[in-house]
Amino acid sequence: MSRSRGVIFGCLVAALSLFAGDDALWREYGLVQTNTVKHPQFTVTTYQMKDATGGLAAWEWQRSEHGRYCDFAAFCTADDKRTIINDENYLIIFDGARPSKAQVEAELKTLGNKRSSSLPPILTFLPREGLTPNSARYILGPESLKAFAPELVSANPGFEIAAEAQVASYRVGGSTPVRMALFSYPTPGMARAHAATFKSLPNVHVKRSGPLVAIVLSPVSDKQADTLLSRVEYSAKITLNETPPPSPIKPLYQLLLNIAYLSLILSGICLLAGLMYAAMRIYRRRYGTLEADEAMTILHLAGEPTSRMP
């Protein structure tokens, strides 16, 4: 009993510590509400965020550097104490014993107001070669920048113009991990302007590639920085939604159909005109208004035929 109380007490302390000094960061990531449910084997804490981007950012932030991939969801890590899952705009943390897949699925089914949206495109640009597992952190604004890359706070990276970033550690020919921040801007022009600002900072190495700006943070050698920056390349993907040319059969079919409709209409008009004219003549004949020169001459040819003279 004392052990279970200790586990519960530890979970509560951990949950409170999340908000003790990080409430501004939670607000920046879009925390809506949180809920804790206690089970015999573990405690489940759910964090509802405004959107899927906030859910992914919170998952990257809360996962342990010693975590291992688990197959409960697309974004899932687990260590000896916690299992952390990101499901759309939710962050779910299991404290205590590791849950089974059925238990995880049961918890995920209880989540309401899920909001599915596309994930930040910068995730596809972050280099994978040499990336330290579980080291990436998503930067959404000044609070996350101050938490994960305080060296760049004075540069004013431009979050007001929809800039976003990822900070991660890499193994590049040495025992000490090298930290790199990768910023993405809406246009290459914006990236060019902010790259000049980043270059004015001391002890940093900067490279721009299209709308991306990569900054390698010190301490690092020039060779390590050049090696890591060479892995940052922007490749645009253009999708053309061209309207295919119309089928020649359909216009021809429509033309023939219109000709048939026009022929029927003209035939109907001619028939109606003929009936009206015939009715008018019958009326005038019957009521004596038909003029003499309009009368019809009828030849009565019945009679005895004349015999031919021999």
C-alpha positions as CSV (number, residue, x, y, z in Angstrom):
1,M,0.0,0.0,0.0
2,S,2.8,2.4,0.9
3,R,4.5,1.7,-2.4
4,S,1.3,2.5,-4.4
5,R,0.9,5.7,-2.4
6,G,4.5,6.6,-3.2
7,V,3.9,6.0,-6.9
8,I,0.7,8.1,-6.9
9,F,2.5,10.9,-4.9
10,G,5.4,10.8,-7.3
11,C,3.0,11.1,-10.3
12,L,1.2,14.1,-8.7
13,V,4.5,15.8,-8.0
14,A,5.6,15.2,-11.6
15,A,2.3,16.6,-12.9
16,L,2.5,19.7,-10.7
17,S,6.1,20.3,-11.8
18,L,5.0,20.5,-15.4
19,F,3.2,23.7,-14.6
20,A,5.4,25.1,-11.9
21,G,7.7,27.0,-14.3
22,D,6.5,26.0,-17.7
23,D,2.9,27.4,-17.8
24,A,3.9,30.0,-20.4
25,L,5.3,27.3,-22.6
26,W,2.1,25.2,-22.2
27,R,0.1,28.3,-23.2
28,E,2.2,28.9,-26.3
29,Y,1.7,25.3,-27.4
30,G,-2.0,25.8,-27.0
31,L,-3.0,23.8,-23.9
32,V,-6.8,23.7,-23.5
33,Q,-7.3,21.4,-20.5
34,T,-5.7,18.5,-18.7
35,N,-7.1,15.5,-16.9
36,T,-5.7,12.7,-14.7
37,V,-7.1,9.3,-14.2
38,K,-5.7,6.7,-11.7
39,H,-5.6,3.0,-12.5
40,P,-4.2,0.2,-10.4
41,Q,-1.1,-0.2,-12.6
42,F,-0.6,3.3,-13.8
43,T,-1.8,6.9,-13.9
44,V,-3.0,8.4,-17.2
45,T,-2.7,12.2,-17.7
46,T,-4.1,13.7,-20.9
47,Y,-3.4,17.1,-22.3
48,Q,-5.8,18.5,-24.8
49,M,-4.1,21.1,-27.2
50,K,-5.7,23.4,-29.7
51,D,-4.4,21.6,-32.7
52,A,-2.2,18.7,-33.8
53,T,0.9,21.0,-34.1
54,G,0.6,21.8,-30.4
55,G,0.1,18.1,-29.6
56,L,3.3,17.1,-31.5
57,A,5.3,20.0,-29.9
58,A,4.3,18.9,-26.4
59,W,5.1,15.3,-27.2
60,E,8.6,16.2,-28.4
61,W,9.1,18.4,-25.3
62,Q,7.9,15.8,-22.7
63,R,9.5,12.6,-24.2
64,S,12.6,11.3,-22.5
65,E,16.0,11.3,-24.2
66,H,16.3,7.6,-23.1
67,G,12.9,6.8,-24.6
68,R,12.4,4.0,-27.1
69,Y,9.9,3.8,-29.9
70,C,6.7,1.9,-29.1
71,D,4.1,0.8,-31.6
72,F,1.0,2.1,-29.8
73,A,0.8,5.1,-32.1
74,A,2.7,6.9,-34.8
75,F,4.3,9.2,-32.2
76,C,5.1,7.1,-29.1
77,T,8.1,6.7,-26.8
78,A,8.5,4.7,-23.6
79,D,11.1,4.3,-21.0
80,D,11.2,2.5,-17.6
81,K,8.8,5.0,-16.0
82,R,6.6,6.7,-18.6
83,T,4.9,6.0,-21.9
84,I,4.2,9.2,-23.9
85,I,1.9,9.2,-26.9
86,N,0.8,12.0,-29.3
87,D,-2.6,11.4,-30.9
88,E,-3.7,14.3,-33.1
89,N,-4.2,17.3,-30.7
90,Y,-3.7,15.2,-27.5
91,L,-0.7,14.3,-25.4
92,I,-1.2,11.2,-23.3
93,I,1.3,10.2,-20.5
94,F,1.1,6.8,-18.8
95,D,3.1,7.0,-15.5
96,G,4.0,3.7,-13.8
97,A,3.8,0.3,-15.4
98,R,3.9,0.1,-19.1
99,P,0.4,-0.3,-20.5
100,S,-0.7,-2.9,-23.0
101,K,-1.9,-2.0,-26.5
102,A,-5.5,-2.8,-25.6
103,Q,-5.3,-0.4,-22.6
104,V,-3.8,2.3,-24.8
105,E,-6.5,1.9,-27.4
106,A,-9.2,2.0,-24.7
107,E,-7.8,5.3,-23.4
108,L,-7.5,6.8,-26.8
109,K,-11.2,6.0,-27.5
110,T,-12.3,8.2,-24.5
111,L,-10.7,11.3,-26.0
112,G,-13.2,13.8,-27.3
113,N,-12.9,16.9,-29.6
114,K,-10.0,15.5,-31.6
115,R,-8.7,17.9,-34.3
116,S,-6.8,16.4,-37.1
117,S,-4.6,18.8,-39.2
118,S,-1.5,18.7,-41.3
119,L,1.8,18.6,-39.3
120,P,4.4,21.3,-39.7
121,P,6.3,21.0,-43.0
122,I,9.6,21.7,-41.2
123,L,9.6,18.1,-39.9
124,T,10.4,16.9,-43.4
125,F,13.4,19.3,-43.8
126,L,15.2,18.4,-40.6
127,P,18.3,16.3,-41.5
128,R,18.1,12.7,-40.3
129,E,21.8,11.7,-40.7
130,G,23.5,11.8,-37.3
131,L,20.4,13.0,-35.5
132,T,20.4,12.2,-31.7
133,P,17.2,10.2,-30.9
134,N,14.5,12.1,-29.1
135,S,16.5,15.4,-29.2
136,A,14.3,17.4,-31.6
137,R,12.2,20.2,-30.1
138,Y,9.6,22.2,-31.9
139,I,9.8,26.0,-31.6
140,L,6.5,27.8,-32.0
141,G,7.2,31.2,-30.4
142,P,9.4,33.2,-28.0
143,E,8.7,30.9,-25.0
144,S,9.8,27.7,-26.7
145,L,12.8,29.6,-28.3
146,K,13.8,30.7,-24.8
147,A,13.5,27.2,-23.5
148,F,15.3,25.3,-26.2
149,A,17.6,27.9,-28.0
150,P,18.1,30.8,-25.7
151,E,21.2,31.9,-27.7
152,L,18.9,33.1,-30.5
153,V,16.4,35.1,-28.4
154,S,18.1,38.4,-29.3
155,A,17.8,37.8,-33.0
156,N,14.0,38.2,-33.2
157,P,13.5,35.2,-35.6
158,G,10.1,36.5,-36.9
159,F,7.4,34.4,-35.3
160,E,5.0,37.2,-36.1
161,I,5.4,36.3,-39.8
162,A,4.6,32.6,-39.3
163,A,8.2,31.4,-38.8
164,E,8.7,28.0,-37.2
165,A,11.7,26.0,-36.1
166,Q,13.2,22.8,-34.9
167,V,16.1,22.5,-32.5
168,A,18.0,19.1,-32.5
169,S,21.3,17.6,-31.5
170,Y,23.6,15.7,-33.9
171,R,26.7,13.5,-33.7
172,V,29.2,15.0,-36.1
173,G,32.7,13.5,-35.8
174,G,33.1,14.0,-32.1
175,S,32.0,12.9,-28.7
176,T,30.0,16.1,-27.9
177,P,26.6,16.5,-29.6
178,V,26.3,19.5,-31.9
179,R,23.1,21.6,-31.6
180,M,21.4,23.0,-34.7
181,A,18.3,25.2,-35.1
182,L,16.4,25.1,-38.4
183,F,14.0,27.9,-39.2
184,S,11.4,27.8,-41.9
185,Y,9.9,31.0,-43.4
186,P,7.0,31.6,-45.7
187,T,9.2,33.0,-48.5
188,P,12.9,32.9,-49.4
189,G,13.1,36.7,-49.1
190,M,12.1,36.6,-45.5
191,A,14.6,33.8,-44.9
192,R,17.3,35.9,-46.5
193,A,16.6,38.9,-44.3
194,H,16.6,36.9,-41.1
195,A,19.7,35.0,-42.1
196,A,21.6,38.3,-42.1
197,T,20.3,38.9,-38.6
198,F,21.4,35.5,-37.4
199,K,24.9,36.0,-38.8
200,S,25.3,39.1,-36.6
201,L,25.2,36.9,-33.5
202,P,28.5,35.8,-32.0
203,N,29.8,32.2,-32.3
204,V,27.2,30.8,-34.7
205,H,27.4,29.3,-38.2
206,V,24.5,30.2,-40.6
207,K,23.4,28.8,-43.9
208,R,20.3,29.7,-46.0
209,S,18.7,27.3,-48.4
210,G,15.5,28.6,-50.0
211,P,13.1,29.5,-47.2
212,L,15.2,27.6,-44.7
213,V,17.8,29.0,-42.3
214,A,20.1,26.7,-40.4
215,I,22.1,27.9,-37.4
216,V,24.7,25.7,-35.7
217,L,25.3,26.8,-32.1
218,S,28.6,26.8,-30.3
219,P,30.7,25.1,-29.0
220,V,31.6,23.6,-32.4
221,S,34.5,23.5,-34.8
222,D,34.3,25.0,-38.3
223,K,34.6,21.5,-39.8
224,Q,31.7,20.1,-37.8
225,A,29.6,23.1,-38.6
226,D,30.2,22.9,-42.3
227,T,29.5,19.1,-42.3
228,L,26.2,19.6,-40.5
229,L,25.1,22.6,-42.6
230,S,25.9,20.7,-45.8
231,R,23.0,18.3,-44.9
232,V,20.5,21.1,-45.0
233,E,19.1,21.4,-48.6
234,Y,15.7,22.7,-49.6
235,S,14.0,20.9,-52.4
236,A,10.6,22.4,-53.5
237,K,7.8,20.0,-54.5
238,I,5.4,21.5,-57.0
239,T,2.0,19.8,-57.6
240,L,0.2,21.0,-60.8
241,N,-3.5,20.5,-60.7
242,E,-4.1,21.0,-64.5
243,T,-7.6,20.6,-65.9
244,P,-7.6,17.8,-68.5
245,P,-8.8,18.7,-72.0
246,P,-12.5,17.9,-72.5
247,S,-13.4,14.8,-74.4
248,P,-14.2,15.4,-78.1
249,I,-17.1,12.9,-77.9
250,K,-19.1,15.0,-75.5
251,P,-19.2,18.2,-77.6
252,L,-20.1,16.2,-80.7
253,Y,-22.9,14.4,-78.9
254,Q,-24.2,17.7,-77.6
255,L,-24.2,19.2,-81.1
256,L,-26.2,16.3,-82.6
257,L,-28.6,16.5,-79.7
258,N,-29.1,20.2,-80.2
259,I,-29.7,19.6,-84.0
260,A,-32.4,17.0,-83.1
261,Y,-34.0,19.4,-80.7
262,L,-34.0,22.3,-83.2
263,S,-35.5,20.0,-85.9
264,L,-38.3,18.9,-83.6
265,I,-39.0,22.6,-82.7
266,L,-39.1,23.7,-86.4
267,S,-41.3,20.7,-87.3
268,G,-43.7,21.6,-84.5
269,I,-43.8,25.2,-85.6
270,C,-44.5,24.2,-89.3
271,L,-47.3,21.8,-88.2
272,L,-48.9,24.4,-86.0
273,A,-48.8,27.0,-88.7
274,G,-50.4,24.6,-91.2
275,L,-53.2,23.7,-88.8
276,M,-53.9,27.3,-88.0
277,Y,-54.0,28.2,-91.7
278,A,-56.4,25.2,-92.5
279,A,-58.6,26.2,-89.6
280,M,-58.8,29.8,-90.8
281,R,-59.9,28.7,-94.3
282,I,-62.5,26.3,-93.0
283,Y,-63.9,29.1,-90.8
284,R,-64.1,31.6,-93.7
285,R,-65.7,29.1,-96.1
286,R,-68.3,28.1,-93.5
287,Y,-69.3,31.7,-92.6
288,G,-69.1,33.2,-96.1
289,T,-66.2,35.4,-95.8
290,L,-64.1,33.7,-98.4
291,E,-63.5,35.9,-101.4
292,A,-64.3,34.8,-105.0
293,D,-60.7,34.8,-106.1
294,E,-59.8,32.7,-103.1
295,A,-62.4,30.0,-103.9
296,M,-61.2,26.7,-105.0
297,T,-62.2,25.6,-108.5
298,I,-63.4,22.0,-108.6
299,L,-63.6,20.2,-111.9
300,H,-66.4,17.6,-112.2
301,L,-65.1,15.2,-114.8
302,A,-67.6,12.4,-114.3
303,G,-69.5,11.5,-117.6
304,E,-69.7,9.3,-120.6
305,P,-66.5,9.1,-122.5
306,T,-66.7,10.0,-126.2
307,S,-66.4,7.1,-128.7
308,R,-63.6,7.2,-131.3
309,M,-64.6,7.3,-134.9
310,P,-63.5,4.4,-136.9
